[in-house]
């Protein structure tokens, strides 16, 4: 009986141990599986989020690039159209005589002087130079006036630019009227010996950074030039009082003003377009005049 009890107890212990081990193993397996599943899910979520972020960024970059390209193309097309309608016909077909006059007084620092010359050089490059196209002359003024380039001297804009950029500044006072009087008296825009051509529009572009020493003389000299059918464009640099510029120019649309010489480039296209439009109108008027004269002579 005692032996039976001992064996029963031993059997119970063995079975209990086995059951405990089994349950422990099952529990471990279940927990391991759950942990694996949780970690797998987390990893999947993290990777999914990372992939989503990467794809989103890539898509954003691609769309941004496409939008930038589209807007750039549209802007290019708009600018091309504007240039096409604003000027090419002038640049390619209009023939005119243009005199560029630069202020060389002592109020202009060397850097500003260089920018003024560069502006004139680049302005000439907007046109086709030649005996049947646009001719450009150049002069400077301070206390005295110096005529540098005749109208018919250059047919190459690069050669014209090189000559302009090599000009020495006078660095004295601002006798604007002397320059205007000399241009009229010497016929730099009207005399064939200076390269001027009959029946071609005449344009004078004046650049100055200050008021002249005698406003009355300056305005009278400008008026005398306008009586010669010369259109005058006045460009003021750092000038707040535009009364004199308005008196020099042929009209309100012929007056331009910038804060400093660095800003001249910002109005180059505007000036070129305005000059082109003016030249186109003048050529049309001249063509109409010649046509009407032919009709009168015919009758």
C-alpha positions as CSV (number, residue, x, y, z in Angstrom):
1,X,0.0,0.0,0.0
2,X,2.8,2.3,0.9
3,X,4.5,1.4,-2.4
4,X,1.4,2.2,-4.3
5,X,1.1,5.6,-2.7
6,X,4.8,6.4,-3.4
7,X,4.4,5.4,-7.0
8,X,1.2,7.4,-7.4
9,X,2.9,10.4,-5.9
10,X,5.9,10.0,-8.2
11,X,3.6,9.6,-11.2
12,X,1.7,12.7,-10.2
13,X,4.9,14.7,-9.9
14,X,6.2,13.5,-13.2
15,X,2.9,14.3,-14.9
16,X,2.8,17.7,-13.2
17,X,6.3,18.5,-14.4
18,X,5.6,17.3,-17.8
19,X,2.4,19.4,-17.9
20,X,4.2,22.5,-16.6
21,X,6.9,22.1,-19.1
22,X,4.4,21.7,-21.9
23,X,2.4,24.7,-20.8
24,X,5.6,26.7,-20.4
25,X,6.7,25.7,-23.9
26,X,3.3,26.6,-25.4
27,X,3.3,29.9,-23.6
28,X,6.8,30.7,-24.8
29,X,5.9,29.8,-28.4
30,X,2.7,31.8,-28.2
31,X,4.5,34.9,-26.8
32,X,7.4,34.4,-29.3
33,X,4.9,34.3,-32.1
34,X,3.0,37.4,-30.8
35,X,6.3,39.3,-30.4
36,X,7.4,38.3,-33.9
37,X,4.1,39.4,-35.3
38,X,4.2,42.7,-33.5
39,X,7.7,43.4,-34.5
40,X,7.0,42.3,-38.1
41,X,4.0,44.6,-38.2
42,X,6.0,47.5,-36.7
43,X,8.8,47.0,-39.2
44,X,6.3,46.7,-42.0
45,X,4.6,50.0,-40.9
46,X,8.0,51.7,-40.6
47,X,9.1,50.5,-44.0
48,X,5.8,51.4,-45.5
49,X,5.9,54.9,-44.0
50,X,9.5,55.4,-45.2
51,X,8.6,54.1,-48.7
52,X,5.6,56.4,-48.8
53,X,7.7,59.4,-47.7
54,X,10.3,58.6,-50.3
55,X,7.8,58.2,-53.0
56,X,6.0,61.3,-52.0
57,X,9.2,63.3,-52.0
58,X,10.1,62.0,-55.4
59,X,6.7,62.7,-56.8
60,X,6.8,66.2,-55.3
61,X,10.3,66.8,-56.9
62,X,9.2,65.5,-60.2
63,X,6.0,67.6,-60.2
64,X,7.9,70.7,-59.1
65,X,10.5,70.2,-61.9
66,X,7.7,69.7,-64.4
67,X,5.9,72.8,-63.1
68,X,9.1,74.8,-63.2
69,X,9.8,73.6,-66.8
70,X,6.3,74.5,-67.9
71,X,6.4,77.9,-66.3
72,X,9.9,78.6,-67.7
73,X,8.7,77.6,-71.2
74,X,5.6,79.8,-70.9
75,X,7.7,82.7,-69.7
76,X,10.1,82.2,-72.6
77,X,7.3,82.1,-75.0
78,X,5.7,85.2,-73.6
79,X,9.0,87.1,-73.7
80,X,9.7,85.9,-77.2
81,X,6.3,87.1,-78.3
82,X,6.7,90.4,-76.6
83,X,10.1,90.9,-78.3
84,X,8.7,89.7,-81.6
85,X,5.9,92.3,-81.5
86,X,7.9,95.0,-79.8
87,X,11.0,95.2,-81.8
88,X,12.4,92.8,-84.4
89,X,10.9,94.6,-87.3
90,X,12.7,97.7,-86.1
91,X,16.0,95.9,-85.4
92,X,15.9,94.1,-88.7
93,X,14.4,96.6,-91.1
94,X,14.4,100.1,-89.9
95,X,17.2,102.4,-91.0
96,X,18.0,105.4,-88.8
97,X,20.8,107.7,-87.7
98,X,21.3,107.6,-83.9
99,X,23.6,109.8,-81.8
100,X,24.4,108.7,-78.3
101,X,25.6,111.5,-76.0
102,X,27.2,110.6,-72.6
103,X,27.7,112.8,-69.6
104,X,31.4,112.7,-68.6
105,X,31.4,115.2,-65.8
106,X,33.3,114.9,-62.5
107,X,30.2,113.9,-60.5
108,X,30.4,110.4,-62.1
109,X,32.7,108.0,-60.3
110,X,34.9,105.7,-62.5
111,X,32.6,102.7,-61.9
112,X,29.6,104.7,-63.0
113,X,31.5,105.9,-66.0
114,X,32.3,102.3,-67.0
115,X,28.6,101.3,-66.6
116,X,27.5,104.3,-68.7
117,X,29.8,103.4,-71.5
118,X,28.8,99.7,-71.3
119,X,25.2,100.7,-71.5
120,X,25.8,102.7,-74.8
121,X,27.9,99.8,-76.2
122,X,25.1,97.3,-75.4
123,X,22.4,99.6,-76.7
124,X,24.1,99.7,-80.1
125,X,24.2,95.9,-80.2
126,X,20.4,95.8,-80.2
127,X,20.5,97.1,-83.8
128,X,21.9,96.0,-87.1
129,X,24.6,98.5,-88.0
130,X,25.3,99.4,-91.6
131,X,24.8,102.0,-94.4
132,X,21.4,100.6,-95.2
133,X,20.4,99.9,-91.6
134,X,21.0,101.8,-88.3
135,X,24.0,104.1,-87.9
136,X,25.2,105.0,-84.4
137,X,27.4,108.0,-83.5
138,X,28.9,108.7,-80.1
139,X,30.1,111.8,-78.2
140,X,30.8,112.9,-74.6
141,X,30.4,116.2,-72.8
142,X,31.5,118.0,-69.6
143,X,32.8,121.5,-69.6
144,X,33.6,120.8,-73.3
145,X,32.1,118.5,-75.9
146,X,34.0,115.8,-77.7
147,X,32.7,114.0,-80.8
148,X,34.2,110.5,-80.8
149,X,32.5,108.4,-83.5
150,X,30.8,109.5,-86.8
151,X,27.6,107.8,-87.9
152,X,29.1,105.9,-90.8
153,X,32.4,104.8,-89.0
154,X,31.3,101.4,-87.9
155,X,29.2,98.6,-89.4
156,X,30.2,96.2,-86.7
157,X,28.7,96.6,-83.2
158,X,31.7,94.9,-81.5
159,X,34.1,97.4,-83.0
160,X,31.8,100.3,-82.0
161,X,31.6,98.9,-78.5
162,X,35.4,98.6,-78.2
163,X,35.8,102.2,-79.2
164,X,33.2,103.4,-76.8
165,X,34.6,101.4,-73.9
166,X,38.0,102.9,-74.4
167,X,36.8,106.5,-74.1
168,X,38.5,108.6,-71.4
169,X,36.2,110.6,-69.0
170,X,36.6,114.4,-69.0
171,X,35.7,114.9,-65.3
172,X,34.7,118.6,-65.4
173,X,31.4,120.5,-65.2
174,X,28.1,119.8,-66.9
175,X,27.7,122.0,-70.0
176,X,25.0,120.0,-71.6
177,X,24.0,122.9,-73.9
178,X,27.5,123.1,-75.5
179,X,27.1,119.5,-76.6
180,X,23.6,120.0,-78.0
181,X,24.6,123.2,-79.8
182,X,27.7,121.5,-81.3
183,X,25.7,118.5,-82.5
184,X,23.3,120.9,-84.3
185,X,26.0,123.3,-85.6
186,X,28.4,120.6,-86.9
187,X,25.5,118.6,-88.4
188,X,26.5,115.3,-86.7
189,X,23.0,114.1,-87.4
190,X,22.1,116.1,-90.5
191,X,25.3,116.6,-92.5
192,X,26.2,113.9,-95.1
193,X,29.9,114.6,-94.5
194,X,29.4,113.2,-91.0
195,X,27.6,110.1,-92.3
196,X,24.1,111.4,-92.0
197,X,21.6,110.2,-94.6
198,X,18.7,112.1,-96.0
199,X,15.2,110.9,-95.4
200,X,16.2,108.7,-92.5
201,X,14.9,109.2,-88.9
202,X,17.2,111.1,-86.6
203,X,17.5,110.2,-82.9
204,X,19.6,111.7,-80.1
205,X,19.9,109.8,-76.8
206,X,21.3,111.9,-74.0
207,X,22.5,110.4,-70.7
208,X,23.2,112.7,-67.7
209,X,23.5,112.4,-64.0
210,X,22.7,116.0,-63.1
211,X,21.3,119.4,-63.9
212,X,23.2,121.4,-66.6
213,X,25.0,124.6,-65.6
214,X,22.6,126.6,-67.7
215,X,19.1,125.2,-68.0
216,X,17.8,128.0,-70.3
217,X,20.6,127.4,-72.8
218,X,20.1,123.7,-72.6
219,X,16.4,123.8,-73.3
220,X,16.8,126.2,-76.2
221,X,19.5,124.0,-77.7
222,X,17.2,121.0,-77.4
223,X,14.4,122.9,-79.0
224,X,16.6,123.8,-81.9
225,X,17.5,120.2,-82.5
226,X,13.9,119.1,-82.4
227,X,13.2,121.7,-85.1
228,X,15.6,119.7,-87.3
229,X,13.2,116.7,-86.9
230,X,15.5,115.1,-84.4
231,X,13.8,113.0,-81.8
232,X,15.5,113.3,-78.4
233,X,15.5,110.7,-75.6
234,X,16.7,111.9,-72.2
235,X,18.0,109.4,-69.6
236,X,18.5,110.8,-66.1
237,X,20.7,108.9,-63.6
238,X,20.0,109.7,-59.9
239,X,18.0,112.8,-60.8
240,X,14.9,113.6,-58.7
241,X,13.9,116.8,-60.5
242,X,12.9,115.8,-64.0
243,X,11.9,119.2,-65.3
244,X,15.1,119.7,-67.4
245,X,15.0,116.2,-68.7
246,X,11.4,116.7,-69.8
247,X,12.4,119.9,-71.5
248,X,15.2,118.2,-73.4
249,X,13.2,115.2,-74.5
250,X,10.7,115.1,-77.4
251,X,7.9,114.0,-75.1
252,X,6.9,112.3,-71.9
253,X,7.5,108.8,-73.4
254,X,11.0,109.9,-74.3
255,X,12.1,110.5,-70.7
256,X,13.7,107.7,-68.6
257,X,15.0,107.9,-65.0
258,X,17.0,105.4,-62.9
259,X,18.5,105.6,-59.4
260,X,22.1,104.9,-60.4
261,X,24.3,103.7,-63.3
262,X,24.0,100.1,-62.3
263,X,20.3,100.3,-63.0
264,X,20.8,101.4,-66.6
265,X,20.7,97.8,-67.9
266,X,17.2,97.4,-66.4
267,X,15.8,99.9,-68.8
268,X,17.9,99.0,-71.9
269,X,15.1,96.8,-73.4
270,X,12.5,99.5,-72.7
271,X,14.5,102.2,-74.3
272,X,15.3,100.0,-77.3
273,X,11.7,99.2,-77.8
274,X,10.6,102.8,-77.4
275,X,13.2,103.9,-79.9
276,X,12.2,101.2,-82.3
277,X,8.5,102.1,-82.1
278,X,9.4,105.8,-82.7
279,X,11.6,104.9,-85.7
280,X,8.9,102.6,-87.2
281,X,6.4,105.4,-87.0
282,X,8.8,107.9,-88.5
283,X,9.6,105.6,-91.4
284,X,5.9,105.0,-92.0
285,X,5.3,108.8,-92.0
286,X,8.3,109.3,-94.4
287,X,7.0,106.6,-96.7
288,X,3.5,108.2,-96.7
289,X,5.1,111.5,-97.5
290,X,7.1,110.2,-100.4
291,X,4.0,108.4,-101.7
292,X,2.0,111.5,-101.5
293,X,4.7,113.5,-103.2
294,X,4.8,111.0,-106.0
295,X,1.1,111.3,-106.5
296,X,1.3,115.1,-106.6
297,X,4.1,115.0,-109.1
298,X,2.2,112.5,-111.2
299,X,-0.8,114.9,-111.4
